Protein backbone atom coordinates (compact mmCIF):
# COMPACT_ATOMS: atom_id res chain seq x y z
CA UNK A 1 0.00 0.00 0.00
CA UNK A 2 1.42 3.38 -1.04
CA UNK A 3 1.59 6.56 1.05
CA UNK A 4 -1.22 7.98 -1.10
CA UNK A 5 -3.40 4.95 -0.39
CA UNK A 6 -2.74 5.30 3.34
CA UNK A 7 -3.57 9.01 3.26
CA UNK A 8 -6.80 8.48 1.35
CA UNK A 9 -7.83 5.63 3.67
CA UNK A 10 -7.16 7.83 6.70
CA UNK A 11 -9.33 10.63 5.32
CA UNK A 12 -12.18 8.24 4.48
CA UNK A 13 -12.10 6.51 7.86
CA UNK A 14 -11.86 9.82 9.73
CA UNK A 15 -15.06 11.02 8.04
CA UNK A 16 -16.80 7.69 8.61
CA UNK A 17 -15.76 7.51 12.27
CA UNK A 18 -16.92 11.09 12.82
CA UNK A 19 -20.32 10.21 11.36
CA UNK A 20 -20.62 7.09 13.50
CA UNK A 21 -19.57 8.93 16.63
CA UNK A 22 -22.19 11.59 15.87
CA UNK A 23 -25.26 9.61 14.74
CA UNK A 24 -24.48 6.04 15.80
CA UNK A 25 -23.48 4.66 12.40
CA UNK A 26 -21.52 5.68 9.32
CA UNK A 27 -18.06 4.13 9.43
CA UNK A 28 -19.10 1.05 7.48
CA UNK A 29 -21.65 2.73 5.24
CA UNK A 30 -19.42 5.61 4.22
CA UNK A 31 -16.11 3.81 4.46
CA UNK A 32 -16.83 0.49 2.74
CA UNK A 33 -17.50 1.73 -0.82
CA UNK A 34 -14.61 4.20 -0.65
CA UNK A 35 -12.10 1.76 0.81
CA UNK A 36 -13.01 -0.80 -1.84
CA UNK A 37 -11.66 1.63 -4.43
CA UNK A 38 -8.44 2.18 -2.48
CA UNK A 39 -7.66 -1.38 -1.35
CA UNK A 40 -10.25 -4.20 -1.65
CA UNK A 41 -8.50 -6.08 1.16
CA UNK A 42 -9.89 -3.57 3.66
CA UNK A 43 -13.30 -5.25 3.28
CA UNK A 44 -14.73 -6.88 5.31
CA UNK A 45 -12.31 -7.88 8.13
CA UNK A 46 -10.04 -4.83 8.60
CA UNK A 47 -12.92 -2.35 8.45
CA UNK A 48 -14.91 -4.44 10.91
CA UNK A 49 -11.91 -4.55 13.25
CA UNK A 50 -11.51 -0.77 13.06
CA UNK A 51 -15.23 -0.46 13.77
CA UNK A 52 -14.78 -2.65 16.85
CA UNK A 53 -12.16 -0.25 18.23
CA UNK A 54 -14.44 2.73 17.57
CA UNK A 55 -17.53 1.14 19.10
CA UNK A 56 -15.67 0.18 22.27
CA UNK A 57 -14.76 3.86 22.72
CA UNK A 58 -18.28 5.02 21.89
CA UNK A 59 -19.89 2.49 24.21
CA UNK A 60 -17.85 3.82 27.10
CA UNK A 61 -18.67 7.43 26.21
CA UNK A 62 -22.41 6.81 25.78
CA UNK A 63 -22.78 4.10 28.43
CA UNK A 64 -25.50 5.98 30.32
CA UNK A 65 -27.80 5.91 27.26
CA UNK A 66 -27.61 2.17 26.50
CA UNK A 67 -30.92 0.26 26.48
CA UNK A 68 -29.73 -3.15 27.62
CA UNK A 69 -33.22 -4.61 27.24
CA UNK A 70 -32.87 -4.19 23.46
CA UNK A 71 -29.51 -5.89 23.11
CA UNK A 72 -30.43 -9.51 23.81
CA UNK A 73 -33.06 -9.64 21.07
CA UNK A 74 -30.91 -7.82 18.54
CA UNK A 75 -27.83 -9.96 19.21
CA UNK A 76 -29.78 -13.20 18.91
CA UNK A 77 -30.77 -12.06 15.44
CA UNK A 78 -27.16 -11.03 14.73
CA UNK A 79 -25.97 -14.58 15.43
CA UNK A 80 -28.43 -16.00 12.90
CA UNK A 81 -27.38 -13.35 10.39
CA UNK A 82 -23.68 -14.10 10.84
CA UNK A 83 -24.22 -17.77 10.11
CA UNK A 84 -26.17 -16.85 6.99
CA UNK A 85 -23.53 -14.28 6.01
CA UNK A 86 -20.71 -16.81 6.27
CA UNK A 87 -22.66 -19.20 4.04
CA UNK A 88 -23.29 -16.41 1.54
CA UNK A 89 -19.59 -15.43 1.46
CA UNK A 90 -18.67 -18.95 0.48
CA UNK A 91 -21.24 -19.17 -2.32
CA UNK A 92 -21.59 -15.77 -4.06
CA UNK A 93 -19.11 -13.34 -5.61
CA UNK A 94 -18.39 -10.12 -3.62
CA UNK A 95 -19.49 -7.79 -6.41
CA UNK A 96 -22.93 -9.42 -6.62
CA UNK A 97 -23.27 -9.22 -2.83
CA UNK A 98 -22.49 -5.51 -2.74
CA UNK A 99 -25.00 -4.77 -5.48
CA UNK A 100 -27.79 -6.74 -3.79
CA UNK A 101 -27.25 -5.21 -0.38
CA UNK A 102 -26.85 -1.70 -1.78
CA UNK A 103 -30.29 -2.07 -3.33
CA UNK A 104 -31.67 -3.39 -0.04
CA UNK A 105 -30.35 -0.39 1.87
CA UNK A 106 -31.98 1.98 -0.61
CA UNK A 107 -35.26 0.10 -0.25
CA UNK A 108 -35.07 0.34 3.53
CA UNK A 109 -34.35 4.07 3.39
CA UNK A 110 -37.26 4.61 0.98
CA UNK A 111 -39.60 2.77 3.36
CA UNK A 112 -38.43 4.90 6.26
CA UNK A 113 -38.72 8.18 4.34
CA UNK A 114 -42.30 7.27 3.42
CA UNK A 115 -43.28 7.72 7.07
CA UNK A 116 -43.48 4.05 8.04
CA UNK A 117 -42.66 3.57 11.71
CA UNK A 118 -41.21 0.27 12.91
CA UNK A 119 -41.88 -0.03 16.63
CA UNK A 120 -38.91 -1.14 18.69
CA UNK A 121 -40.01 -4.58 19.85
CA UNK A 122 -38.54 -8.09 20.13
CA UNK A 123 -39.66 -9.15 16.61
CA UNK A 124 -38.29 -6.01 14.91
CA UNK A 125 -35.06 -6.18 16.92
CA UNK A 126 -34.49 -9.83 15.96
CA UNK A 127 -35.30 -9.17 12.30
CA UNK A 128 -33.08 -6.09 12.16
CA UNK A 129 -30.29 -7.90 13.99
CA UNK A 130 -30.46 -10.77 11.50
CA UNK A 131 -30.22 -8.49 8.47
CA UNK A 132 -27.48 -6.50 10.19
CA UNK A 133 -25.52 -9.70 10.81
CA UNK A 134 -25.73 -10.75 7.17
CA UNK A 135 -24.77 -7.34 5.82
CA UNK A 136 -22.10 -6.63 8.40
CA UNK A 137 -20.36 -9.96 7.91
CA UNK A 138 -20.41 -9.83 4.12
CA UNK A 139 -19.85 -6.17 3.24
CA UNK A 140 -19.01 -4.45 6.58
CA UNK A 141 -22.25 -2.44 6.45
CA UNK A 142 -24.45 -3.62 9.29
CA UNK A 143 -25.64 -0.23 10.49
CA UNK A 144 -28.70 0.65 8.39
CA UNK A 145 -30.73 -2.40 9.34
CA UNK A 146 -30.46 -1.48 13.02
CA UNK A 147 -30.46 2.30 12.72
CA UNK A 148 -33.71 2.51 10.78
CA UNK A 149 -35.74 1.22 13.72
CA UNK A 150 -34.04 3.72 16.03
CA UNK A 151 -34.35 6.76 13.76
CA UNK A 152 -37.01 8.44 15.92
CA UNK A 153 -35.05 7.89 19.13
CA UNK A 154 -32.75 10.44 20.72
CA UNK A 155 -29.24 10.76 19.38
CA UNK A 156 -27.81 9.56 22.69
CA UNK A 157 -29.95 6.39 22.67
CA UNK A 158 -28.97 5.62 19.08
CA UNK A 159 -25.24 6.11 19.73
CA UNK A 160 -25.24 4.27 23.04
CA UNK A 161 -27.39 1.26 22.19
CA UNK A 162 -26.00 0.75 18.68
CA UNK A 163 -22.42 1.07 19.91
CA UNK A 164 -22.97 -1.59 22.58
CA UNK A 165 -24.70 -3.79 20.00
CA UNK A 166 -21.82 -3.43 17.54
CA UNK A 167 -19.14 -4.21 20.13
CA UNK A 168 -20.59 -7.69 20.57
CA UNK A 169 -21.98 -8.08 17.05
CA UNK A 170 -18.80 -7.08 15.24
CA UNK A 171 -16.76 -9.39 17.50
CA UNK A 172 -19.07 -12.23 16.51
CA UNK A 173 -18.69 -11.37 12.81
CA UNK A 174 -14.89 -11.39 13.10
CA UNK A 175 -15.04 -14.85 14.66
CA UNK A 176 -17.19 -15.96 11.75
CA UNK A 177 -14.70 -14.55 9.21
CA UNK A 178 -11.84 -16.21 11.06
CA UNK A 179 -13.63 -19.55 10.84
CA UNK A 180 -13.52 -19.44 7.03
CA UNK A 181 -9.99 -18.07 6.77
CA UNK A 182 -10.94 -14.47 5.94
CA UNK A 183 -9.40 -12.77 8.96
CA UNK A 184 -5.76 -13.37 9.88
CA UNK A 185 -2.33 -11.73 10.01
CA UNK A 186 -2.69 -9.96 6.66
CA UNK A 187 -6.02 -8.44 7.65
CA UNK A 188 -4.59 -7.31 11.00
CA UNK A 189 -1.82 -5.40 9.21
CA UNK A 190 -4.43 -3.64 7.06
CA UNK A 191 -6.43 -2.87 10.21
CA UNK A 192 -3.44 -0.99 11.60
CA UNK A 193 -3.58 1.37 8.62
CA UNK A 194 -7.19 2.28 9.51
CA UNK A 195 -6.65 3.01 13.20
CA UNK A 196 -5.29 6.60 12.92
CA UNK A 197 -8.42 7.74 11.08
CA UNK A 198 -10.62 5.78 13.49
CA UNK A 199 -9.17 7.51 16.54
CA UNK A 200 -9.18 10.95 14.90
CA UNK A 201 -12.83 10.60 13.89
CA UNK A 202 -13.75 9.56 17.43
CA UNK A 203 -12.12 12.69 18.83
CA UNK A 204 -13.85 14.95 16.30
CA UNK A 205 -17.24 13.36 17.01
CA UNK A 206 -17.06 14.55 20.62
CA UNK A 207 -17.72 18.03 19.26
CA UNK A 208 -20.17 17.17 16.46
CA UNK A 209 -22.52 14.75 18.26
CA UNK A 210 -24.39 17.46 20.16
CA UNK A 211 -25.32 19.38 17.02
CA UNK A 212 -27.10 16.36 15.54
CA UNK A 213 -29.14 15.86 18.71
CA UNK A 214 -31.05 19.07 17.96
CA UNK A 215 -33.65 17.48 15.69
CA UNK A 216 -31.33 16.34 12.90
CA UNK A 217 -30.61 12.75 13.91
CA UNK A 218 -33.26 11.11 11.71
CA UNK A 219 -32.31 13.19 8.67
CA UNK A 220 -28.63 12.39 9.21
CA UNK A 221 -29.30 8.65 9.48
CA UNK A 222 -31.38 8.55 6.30
CA UNK A 223 -29.01 10.78 4.33
CA UNK A 224 -25.90 8.81 5.21
CA UNK A 225 -27.63 5.48 4.51
CA UNK A 226 -28.93 6.57 1.11
CA UNK A 227 -25.66 8.17 0.01
CA UNK A 228 -23.66 5.08 0.89
CA UNK A 229 -26.11 2.77 -0.87
CA UNK A 230 -26.01 4.88 -4.04
CA UNK A 231 -22.21 4.75 -4.00
CA UNK A 232 -22.20 0.96 -3.64
CA UNK A 233 -24.79 0.36 -6.36
CA UNK A 234 -23.28 2.93 -8.74
CA UNK A 235 -19.81 1.49 -8.41
CA UNK A 236 -20.95 -2.07 -9.09
CA UNK A 237 -23.05 -1.03 -12.11
CA UNK A 238 -20.21 1.00 -13.62
CA UNK A 239 -17.78 -1.90 -13.28
CA UNK A 240 -20.06 -4.38 -15.02
N, C-alpha and C positions, 0 to 999 in steps of 0.2 A: 504494500500500500504506500503510495507516494505522500509527500507532505501536503500536496493539494487535496488529495482524498481525505487525509486526516482533518485538515482545516474545514473542508465542506461538511464532513460528518459531524464535527464539533458544533458548527453553526446550526445544522439541522436538529441535532439532539438538544441543544440549548433551547431552541424555540419550542420543541415538543415537550421538554421537561417543564418549561415555564407554563405552557398551556395546561399540562396535567396538574401541576402544583396549584394552578389557579381555579380550574373548573372540575378537577377530578379525573380527567382523561385527556389524551392528546399525544403522549409520547409515541405510542404505537401507531395511531391513526395518521399523524402528521409525519412521523419519522419513517415508517415502513416503506411507503412508495418512493420517498426521496433516497433512502439508504440503498434501496434496490438498484438505483441508477449509479450509485457510487461504488458499492461493493456488495454483490448479491449474497456473499457469505454472512453479512450482518443479520440476515433473516433466516430462520426465526430465533435461534438460540441466543446469540449475543445481544440482540435488542431486548429480548425477554429478560436476560440477566441484568442489563442496565435498568430496565423497568423495576426489577426486584429491589435493586439498591434504592431507587427513587421512592418506591412505595413504602419501604421500611422507614425512611426519613419522614415521609408525609404522614404515615400512621402515627408516629410519635408526636408530630406537631399537631395533628387534628384528633388526638386520642379521646378528647372529651366529647366529640360529636359522633362517635361510632355507635351505630345501632347493632349491637351484638345479636339481637333476636333475628336480624335479617341474614346473618352470615351463614348459619347452619344450612338453611334451605338453598341459598345460592351456591354454596360450596359443594353440596351433594349433587347439584346439577352440573357444576364444573367438572366433577370427577367423571360423570357419564360423558360429557363433551370431550374431555381429554382422551378417553378411550376411543371415541369415534374419530377424533382428530388424528390420532396415531394411525388408525386403520386407513383413513383417507390419504395421509402422507405417503403411505406405502403403496397406494393404488392409482393415484392421479398425478398428473404433471403439475408443478408449481404454478405455471402461467394460467392454467385452466382454473386452479383453485382461487387465485387472486381475482380473476375476472368474475367468477361466481359470487364470491363473498363481497366484492365491491358493489355488485348489483344488489345484493341483499341489504347492505348498509343503506344504500340509496332508498330502497323500498321502505326500510324501517324509519328513516328520516321523513319520508313523504307521509307515512301513516301518522307520525307524531305531529308534523306540521298541520295536518288536517284537523287537529283538535281532539283526536282520540286520546283518552286517558287510560293508561293501564294501572290499575290499583296495585299498590305494593302488597302482595299477599304470598303465601307459600307457593301456590301454583305458578304465579308469574315470576317469582324469584328462581324457582327450579328451572323453568323454561329458559329464562334469560341466562342463568348460569350455564346451562347446557350449551346454548348457542355461543356464549362467550368462551367456553372451554374449547369448542371446535375451532372457532376463529382465532383465538389466542394461540393455540398450539400449532396451527397450520400457517398463519400469516402474521403472527404477532399483533393482531388487532382485535383484542377481546373487549375493548371498552364500550363501543356503541350498544351492544346487546344489553349491558347492565345499565348504562347511563340513561337510556331512553325511558326506563321506568322510574328513574329518580329525577327527571328533568324539572318537575314542579317542586322539588324539595329545596331546602336552603343550600347555599353553596357549601357551608360547613358540613352538613350531613352528607352531601355528595362526596366531598373530598375525603372525609373521615371514613365513611363506610366503604366506599370503593377502594380506598387505599388498603384498608385492612383485608378486604376481599382479595385484592390482587397480591398481597404478600403471600398468602397461602395458595391462591390459585396459580400464580406464576411459578411458584416453587413446584407445585404438582405438575405443571406443564413441562418444566425443565427435566423432571424425573422421567416423564414420558418420552421426551426427546432423547434422553440418555439411553433409555431402554432399546431404542432402535438405531443407536450409533450416530445420532445427529447433534450431540452436544459433548465435546471433549476438549482436549488441550488446544486445538486450533481455534475453536469457538471462544475459549477463554481469553486467548490472546487478542481476538477481535473485540471482545467485551471491554478490555482495558482501553482500547482506543475510543470507546464511547463514554467512559466515565467522566472525563473532564467536562464535557457538555452537560452530562446528567447533573453533576454537582452545581455547575454554574446556573443551570435553569432552576434548580431547587432554590438557590439563594435569591434569584430574581423574583420567583413566585411569591416570596414572603411579602413583597411590596405590591404585587399585582392582584393577589387573591381578593383583597378587600373590595376593590373596585367592581369586580364581577358579582359580588354579593348584593349589589344595589339594584336588583331587578334584571340583571343581564345574564344570569346563569343559564337559563333555558335557551336563550338565543345563541349564546356561546357554544353550548353543547351541540345544538343542531347545525350551526354553521361549520364548526370544526369537523363534525361527522360527515356532512355532505361534501365539503371540500376534499377531504381525504378520499372518500369513495370515488369522486369524479377523477381524481388523479390516478387512482388504481385502475379504474376501468379504461380511462383514456390511454394510459400507457400500454395496457395489454392489447387494446384494439389497434393502436398504431404499430405495434411490433408484429402483428399478424400478417 
